[in-house]
Amino acid sequence: MNYFKKMQMWNCYLMLFFLMLNVSAQNSNESPWIIGAGVNTINDSGLSNEGLFNLKRNYSFSRPFKFSVEKKINLKNGIELKALLNRFKTNKKFNNGFPTEDIDFFGLDLMYKYYFLYNDQPYSLHRTKKLSMYGTIGPGVSFFSDLTNITINLGVGVNYPIAKQFELNLQFTPKISATNSAFSNNYYQFEFGVLYYLKN
């Protein structure tokens, strides 16, 4: 995929993201912006579920940053745009083999989030705010050095309040390749980070 096609694709993603923000007709107090930062680890061993618990060999955790912005539509629904960085080292399993050189990873995900366990308040005003849980689905694109992989992402996550307007976030996302080429790469991604709820 050349540079111009990549730019066109992500311009469409951004337009879709901001378009979906406008569907909210709820009270603005129920639809804050949420910014997040944290780390991620990726299992791209190609072993399906067999290598899920082999942390030393199958999980990449090198330069593992993540950044996100979410707009709550209402208490139950949100739209998130997320960027992720990582690196596959030569001693980590990658797509059912070991790479001969380090592979840089960059991912972008556009996700719809449905909160099936949520709080009556949109952000942590009090420490009585409880754990929330959600499911998430959406498209993504992964860049493995000079290779590009389009994915369909299905995930689950939990948020736990730690202070006013701050929450810890943990998410697990299997990513299924939709790329019709020899390089068709499915993988698992785990994320951990901190969320900050902006007041309206």
JOHUVEN-V961729 format. One record per residue. N is the residue number from 0. PSI is psi in whole degrees, -180 to 180 (999 if undefined). OMEGA is omega in whole degrees, -180 to 180 (999 if undefined). Layout:
BEGIN
((N	PSI	OMEGA) (N	PSI	OMEGA))
END
This chain:
BEGIN
((0	122	-176) (1	173	-174) (2	-43	-176) (3	-37	177) (4	-39	177) (5	-44	-180) (6	-42	178) (7	-42	-179) (8	-44	-177) (9	-23	169) (10	-39	177) (11	-42	178) (12	-46	-178) (13	-40	178) (14	-42	178) (15	-41	180) (16	-51	-177) (17	-29	176) (18	-42	-178) (19	-23	178) (20	-26	-176) (21	-5	-179) (22	-12	-177) (23	128	174) (24	18	-177) (25	169	173) (26	136	-176) (27	-24	179) (28	-18	179) (29	-1	-174) (30	65	179) (31	164	167) (32	144	180) (33	125	176) (34	146	-176) (35	155	176) (36	148	-180) (37	-151	-177) (38	165	177) (39	157	172) (40	144	-172) (41	134	171) (42	104	178) (43	44	-173) (44	-20	-176) (45	13	-177) (46	14	-177) (47	-132	-177) (48	-7	-175) (49	-39	-176) (50	20	-174) (51	-30	-175) (52	8	177) (53	83	-173) (54	-38	-173) (55	-41	-173) (56	-33	-166) (57	-7	-176) (58	125	178) (59	132	-178) (60	65	-179) (61	120	-174) (62	53	-164) (63	58	-173) (64	155	172) (65	147	177) (66	141	-176) (67	155	170) (68	131	-179) (69	142	172) (70	117	175) (71	129	174) (72	-42	172) (73	-166	-175) (74	-27	-175) (75	-17	-170) (76	146	177) (77	162	176) (78	132	-175) (79	138	171) (80	129	-170) (81	141	175) (82	138	-177) (83	142	177) (84	147	174) (85	-179	178) (86	134	176) (87	117	179) (88	162	-175) (89	-17	179) (90	8	179) (91	139	-180) (92	136	-178) (93	114	176) (94	49	176) (95	30	175) (96	-178	177) (97	128	-179) (98	151	179) (99	-15	175) (100	162	-180) (101	141	-179) (102	119	177) (103	140	-180) (104	134	171) (105	129	-178) (106	146	174) (107	130	-180) (108	139	172) (109	111	-168) (110	139	167) (111	136	-178) (112	132	176) (113	120	-179) (114	105	179) (115	-13	169) (116	116	-172) (117	172	-178) (118	157	180) (119	-16	177) (120	140	-176) (121	-22	177) (122	170	-169) (123	91	173) (124	-27	-178) (125	159	179) (126	-6	177) (127	-8	177) (128	136	-170) (129	176	177) (130	139	173) (131	151	-178) (132	150	-177) (133	160	167) (134	153	-175) (135	147	-180) (136	147	177) (137	176	-180) (138	159	176) (139	165	173) (140	136	-179) (141	132	177) (142	115	177) (143	91	-171) (144	-109	-177) (145	10	179) (146	145	-178) (147	136	-178) (148	121	176) (149	135	-177) (150	156	166) (151	125	-172) (152	135	176) (153	119	-175) (154	169	173) (155	150	-179) (156	166	177) (157	147	173) (158	136	-180) (159	123	-177) (160	137	178) (161	-18	179) (162	174	179) (163	120	179) (164	7	179) (165	140	175) (166	150	168) (167	144	-179) (168	136	175) (169	130	-177) (170	142	176) (171	127	-175) (172	107	166) (173	136	-179) (174	121	-174) (175	125	-175) (176	136	173) (177	13	-179) (178	125	-180) (179	77	-180) (180	177	179) (181	-30	178) (182	90	179) (183	109	-163) (184	113	172) (185	146	178) (186	166	176) (187	143	177) (188	132	175) (189	140	-179) (190	144	173) (191	134	-178) (192	-172	180) (193	136	178) (194	144	176) (195	123	-179) (196	117	177) (197	136	177) (198	144	176) (199	999	999))
END
